[in-house]
Amino acid sequence: MAPARDIRQAGQWWSIFADQRLDALIAAAHVANPSIEQAIAVVARTRAQSDTIAAGRLPQITAGAGATRQSGPLINAAGGAGPLYTSSASMAYELDLLGRNTRSRKAARSDVRASEAQAEAARLMVEASVAQAYFEIVFLDAEAGVTDAAAKAGEQRLALIEDNGRAGLISATGVDRARVELAAIRSDRTTLSRRRAEAESRLATLVGRPPEDFALPPHYQPSTLPAIPAGLPSAMLLRRPDLRAADFAISAAQDRLGSLRRSWFPMINLTASEGFASSSLSDLIRNGARATGLGLLVALPLFDGGRRDSQIKAAEAEARRLQAAYRETVLQSLREVEDQLVALRTLGEQVTIENEAADAAGRIAERSDALRADGLISLPEAYDAEREALSRRRSALTIESRRYYATIALIRALGGGWS
């Protein structure tokens, strides 16, 4: 089964990251994500409902046959007691002179297009969630790599300090301090492992897999962050699936309102029938046994206790609600785009500053370690420098990950990329 084929694709926006693992994960989500499957089922149901309404514009033809035995005072078609065989066919057709049924069919078609747009919105949300969960794991792996390197250096340092402690060159307090510093690094590494497991479990759910049967191998290098083109036109928001769904919902509501307003006008139905009746089955279709009918039925509603007026008022209120919801969605879309553009700009500035600070802290840590080895600074001072360098490197990775999340959020706010 390939559910994604039932939803109009807005483009493979995730390809801008040029990451094959992300491509495979989103492809898996298209096939097995429960939210996408539900959205596709809603589309299929809405299409079937639309087809049912559309069938009303065609004549309704029925056929029947029967056999009875009559006696007593009843007289059959042959003029006496005995069996009576009948066959008949009838046709009914409503003339849509005032467009009531046409408006109902247009509303149903708009419902289908709204459900398709809602399915696109569901797909886009899942794609963005998969991408964000994936990059969260990638940056947790990168942060874990930095922490593992610090832990390895801490283990080597602890072994050297313990040797010096046994030789009486370093106090017991100094040895314990080295053990505390290493334990803190290992504790942070455990926290990173827990966060990765949670993100991996969330990603498994998004691609339709049980968490216990899903594992993503470590990947320490994120793909290149795509550049955002300047001067994105606000008209791009019109392709957002939630905006298109709201637009189609308004159209459907207006057509339903038009159909209800026309329900006060006369309904005109044409009927026709053709049948045969005979006491002998072999003579059933003789011309002499034929009965033909043609009718015209006009129905004009006069009094219904206010039911139609109430339905019209409810439809008018629903149309106003949908129009207000559309305006709200437009304003929210503009806010989302603006928020993410601001986030990308400020995070870009922040990550540059943080990377410079991390590089400077790393150089300080290297010099401090050399000075400590020469006995020019104390052990706590050297640990402070190393702790600050590790903190800055991890902070830079965290800010960089937020740039990826903001980029994905912007893509979703624009309805799937900016091409």
C-alpha positions in Angstrom: 0.0 0.0 0.0 1.3 3.5 -0.9 -1.0 6.0 0.9 1.0 9.0 -0.2 -0.2 8.5 -3.8 -3.7 9.6 -2.7 -2.5 13.0 -1.5 -1.3 15.7 -3.9 2.4 16.1 -3.3 3.6 19.6 -2.5 7.2 18.6 -3.3 9.9 16.7 -1.6 11.1 19.6 0.5 13.3 17.5 2.8 15.6 16.7 -0.2 17.2 20.2 0.4 19.0 18.6 3.4 20.6 15.9 1.1 20.4 13.3 3.7 19.6 9.8 2.5 18.7 8.5 6.0 16.1 11.3 6.3 14.8 10.5 2.9 14.2 6.8 3.9 12.5 7.8 7.2 10.0 10.1 5.5 9.3 7.5 2.8 8.6 5.0 5.6 6.3 7.5 7.3 4.3 8.0 4.0 3.6 4.3 4.0 2.9 3.4 7.6 2.2 6.5 9.7 -1.3 6.1 11.3 -2.2 9.8 11.0 -1.6 9.8 7.2 -3.6 6.6 6.9 -6.5 8.1 8.8 -6.4 11.3 6.6 -6.5 9.2 3.4 -9.4 7.2 4.8 -11.3 10.4 5.4 -10.6 11.5 1.8 -12.0 8.2 0.5 -15.1 8.5 2.7 -15.7 12.1 1.5 -15.3 11.1 -2.1 -17.8 8.3 -1.7 -20.3 10.7 0.0 -19.8 13.1 -2.9 -20.4 10.3 -5.5 -23.6 9.5 -3.6 -24.9 13.1 -3.9 -23.8 13.3 -7.5 -25.8 10.2 -8.3 -28.9 12.2 -7.5 -28.7 14.1 -10.8 -29.4 10.9 -12.7 -32.9 9.2 -13.1 -33.7 6.5 -10.5 -35.0 3.4 -12.2 -36.4 0.4 -10.4 -37.8 -2.9 -11.6 -39.9 -5.6 -10.0 -41.8 -8.8 -10.6 -44.4 -10.8 -8.6 -46.8 -13.7 -8.5 -50.0 -14.0 -6.4 -53.0 -16.3 -6.3 -56.4 -14.8 -5.9 -59.8 -16.3 -5.4 -63.2 -15.3 -4.1 -64.6 -12.0 -5.0 -61.3 -10.7 -6.2 -60.9 -10.5 -9.9 -57.5 -10.8 -11.5 -56.4 -9.3 -14.8 -57.8 -12.2 -16.8 -61.3 -11.6 -15.3 -61.5 -14.6 -12.9 -59.9 -16.4 -10.0 -56.4 -17.8 -10.3 -52.8 -16.7 -10.4 -51.7 -13.2 -11.3 -48.2 -12.5 -12.6 -46.9 -9.0 -12.8 -43.8 -7.2 -13.9 -43.0 -3.5 -13.8 -40.4 -0.8 -14.2 -40.5 2.8 -13.0 -38.4 5.9 -13.3 -38.3 9.0 -11.2 -36.4 12.2 -11.9 -36.2 15.5 -10.1 -36.0 18.6 -12.3 -33.4 20.9 -10.8 -34.7 24.1 -12.4 -33.7 26.3 -9.5 -30.2 24.8 -8.9 -30.9 23.3 -5.4 -29.3 20.0 -6.2 -26.5 21.6 -8.2 -25.5 23.6 -5.1 -25.5 20.5 -3.0 -23.3 18.7 -5.5 -20.9 21.7 -5.6 -20.7 21.6 -1.8 -19.9 17.9 -1.8 -17.1 18.5 -4.3 -15.7 21.3 -2.1 -15.8 18.9 0.8 -13.7 16.4 -1.2 -11.1 19.1 -2.0 -11.1 20.3 1.6 -10.5 16.7 2.9 -7.6 16.3 0.3 -6.1 19.6 1.6 -6.5 18.4 5.2 -4.7 15.2 4.2 -1.9 17.2 2.7 -1.7 19.1 6.0 -1.5 15.9 8.0 1.3 14.6 5.7 3.3 17.8 6.0 3.0 17.8 9.8 4.2 14.2 9.9 7.1 15.0 7.5 8.2 17.9 9.6 7.9 15.9 12.8 10.0 13.1 11.4 12.7 15.6 10.3 12.8 17.4 13.7 13.0 14.1 15.6 15.8 12.9 13.2 17.9 16.0 13.6 17.4 15.9 17.3 18.9 12.5 17.4 21.8 13.6 15.1 22.7 16.5 17.3 22.4 14.4 20.4 24.9 12.0 18.8 27.2 15.0 18.0 26.9 16.2 21.6 27.5 12.7 22.8 30.7 12.5 20.7 32.0 15.7 22.4 31.1 14.3 25.8 32.7 10.9 25.1 36.0 12.7 24.0 35.9 14.7 27.3 35.3 11.5 29.3 38.2 9.7 27.6 40.5 12.6 28.4 39.2 12.6 31.9 39.9 8.9 32.3 43.5 9.4 31.1 43.9 12.4 33.4 42.4 10.4 36.4 44.8 7.5 35.8 47.8 10.0 35.8 46.5 11.8 38.9 46.0 8.5 40.8 49.6 7.5 39.9 50.8 10.9 41.3 48.6 10.4 44.3 50.1 7.1 45.1 53.6 8.7 44.7 52.6 11.4 47.1 52.8 14.1 44.6 49.1 15.0 44.7 46.8 15.0 47.7 43.9 12.7 48.3 41.6 15.7 47.8 43.0 16.3 44.3 42.5 12.6 43.4 38.9 12.8 44.6 38.3 16.0 42.7 39.4 14.3 39.5 37.0 11.4 40.2 34.1 13.9 40.8 34.9 15.7 37.5 34.9 12.4 35.5 31.7 11.2 37.2 29.9 14.5 36.3 30.9 14.0 32.6 29.7 10.4 32.7 26.4 11.5 34.3 25.8 14.0 31.5 26.5 11.2 29.0 23.8 9.1 30.6 21.4 11.9 30.3 22.2 12.3 26.6 21.6 8.6 26.1 18.2 8.8 27.8 17.1 11.8 25.6 18.3 10.0 22.5 16.2 6.9 23.4 13.1 9.1 23.9 13.6 10.8 20.5 14.3 7.5 18.8 11.0 6.1 20.3 9.1 9.1 19.1 10.6 8.7 15.6 9.7 5.0 15.6 6.1 6.0 16.2 6.1 8.5 13.4 7.3 5.9 10.9 4.7 3.4 12.1 7.1 1.0 13.9 7.1 -0.3 17.5 9.9 1.4 19.4 11.4 -1.9 20.5 11.8 -2.9 16.8 13.4 0.3 15.7 17.0 1.5 16.0 18.8 4.3 14.3 22.6 3.9 14.2 24.6 6.8 15.6 25.4 9.6 13.2 27.6 12.4 14.5 27.7 14.8 11.5 24.5 16.7 10.6 23.9 17.5 6.9 24.4 21.0 5.6 21.8 23.5 6.7 20.1 25.0 3.5 20.2 28.7 3.0 16.9 30.6 3.2 16.4 32.8 0.1 15.7 36.5 0.8 12.4 38.2 0.0 10.0 35.2 0.3 6.6 36.5 -1.1 3.6 36.3 1.2 1.6 34.8 -1.6 3.5 31.5 -1.0 1.2 31.1 2.0 -1.7 30.4 -0.3 -0.3 27.0 -1.0 -0.5 26.1 2.7 -2.8 23.0 2.9 -4.7 24.3 6.0 -5.5 27.6 4.2 -6.7 25.7 1.1 -8.8 23.4 3.3 -10.4 26.4 5.0 -11.1 28.1 1.6 -12.8 24.9 0.3 -14.8 24.6 3.6 -16.1 28.2 3.1 -17.2 27.3 -0.5 -19.0 24.2 0.7 -20.8 26.1 3.4 -21.9 28.8 1.0 -23.2 26.2 -1.5 -25.1 24.4 1.3 -26.6 27.7 2.4 -27.7 28.4 -1.2 -29.3 24.9 -1.4 -31.2 25.4 1.8 -32.5 28.8 0.7 -33.9 27.1 -2.4 -35.6 24.5 -0.4 -38.6 26.9 0.0 -39.2 26.7 -3.8 -41.3 24.0 -5.5 -39.8 20.6 -6.1 -40.8 19.1 -9.5 -40.6 15.3 -10.1 -41.2 13.4 -13.3 -42.3 9.8 -13.0 -42.9 7.1 -15.6 -43.9 3.5 -15.3 -44.3 0.5 -17.6 -45.8 -2.8 -16.5 -47.5 -6.1 -17.5 -50.1 -8.3 -15.7 -51.5 -11.6 -16.8 -52.9 -14.9 -15.4 -50.5 -16.8 -17.7 -46.8 -16.5 -17.3 -46.3 -17.1 -21.0 -48.6 -14.2 -21.9 -47.0 -11.7 -19.4 -45.5 -9.5 -22.0 -48.4 -9.3 -24.5 -49.4 -5.8 -25.6 -52.8 -6.4 -24.2 -51.5 -6.8 -20.7 -49.4 -3.6 -20.7 -50.0 -0.8 -18.3 -48.1 2.5 -18.8 -48.1 5.6 -16.7 -46.5 9.1 -16.8 -46.8 11.6 -14.1 -45.7 15.1 -12.9 -45.5 15.8 -9.2 -45.0 19.3 -7.9 -44.4 19.7 -4.1 -44.4 23.1 -2.5 -43.5 23.4 1.2 -46.0 25.6 3.1 -45.4 25.1 6.8 -42.7 23.1 8.6 -42.8 24.7 12.1 -39.7 26.8 11.4 -37.4 23.9 10.6 -36.1 25.3 7.3 -35.6 28.8 8.7 -33.6 27.4 11.6 -31.5 25.3 9.2 -30.8 28.4 7.1 -29.8 30.5 10.2 -27.5 27.7 11.3 -25.9 27.5 7.9 -25.4 31.3 7.8 -23.7 31.2 11.2 -21.5 28.3 10.1 -20.4 30.3 7.0 -19.5 33.3 9.2 -17.6 31.0 11.6 -15.6 29.5 8.7 -14.8 32.9 7.3 -13.5 34.1 10.7 -11.5 30.8 11.0 -9.9 31.5 7.6 -8.8 35.0 8.6 -7.4 33.5 11.8 -5.5 30.9 9.9 -4.0 33.6 7.6 -2.9 35.7 10.6 -1.4 32.7 12.3 0.4 31.7 9.1 2.0 35.1 8.9 3.0 35.0 12.5 4.6 31.5 12.1 6.6 32.6 9.1 7.8 35.8 10.8 8.6 34.0 14.1 10.8 31.4 12.3 12.6 34.0 10.1 13.4 36.0 13.3 14.5 32.8 15.0 16.8 31.9 12.1 18.4 35.3 12.0 19.0 35.5 15.8 20.1 31.9 16.1 22.6 32.4 13.2 24.1 35.3 15.0 24.1 33.4 18.3 25.7 30.2 16.9 28.6 32.3 15.4 29.2 33.9 18.8 29.0 30.6 20.6 31.4 28.9 18.2 33.9 31.6 18.8 33.5 31.3 22.5 33.9 27.5 22.3 37.1 27.9 20.3 38.5 30.4 22.8 37.5 28.2 25.7 39.2 25.2 24.1 42.4 27.1 23.7 42.2 28.2 27.3 41.7 24.6 28.4 44.7 23.4 26.5 46.9 26.1 28.0 45.5 25.5 31.5 46.3 21.8 31.2 49.9 22.5 30.2 50.2 25.1 33.1 48.8 22.6 35.5 51.3 19.9 34.4 54.0 22.4 35.0 52.6 23.2 38.4 51.8 26.9 37.5 48.1 26.7 38.3 46.0 24.6 40.6 44.0 21.5 39.6 40.7 23.2 40.3 41.6 26.1 38.0 42.5 23.6 35.2 39.2 21.8 35.7 37.2 25.0 35.5 38.7 25.8 32.1 38.0 22.3 30.8 34.5 22.4 32.1 33.9 25.7 30.5 35.2 24.5 27.1 33.0 21.4 27.2 30.0 23.5 28.1 30.6 25.9 25.3 31.0 23.2 22.7 27.7 21.5 23.8 26.0 24.9 23.9 27.1 25.6 20.3 25.6 22.3 19.2 22.3 23.0 20.9 22.0 26.4 19.2 22.9 24.9 15.9 20.2 22.2 16.3 17.6 24.9 17.0 18.5 26.5 13.6 17.6 23.2 12.0 14.3 23.0 13.9 13.5 26.6 12.9 14.2 25.8 9.3 11.9 22.9 9.3 9.2 24.9 11.1 9.6 27.6 8.4 9.2 25.1 5.7 6.0 23.8 7.3 4.7 27.4 7.8 5.2 28.0 4.0 3.3 24.9 3.1 6.3 22.8 2.1 9.5 24.6 1.1 10.0 27.8 -0.7 10.5 26.7 -4.4 
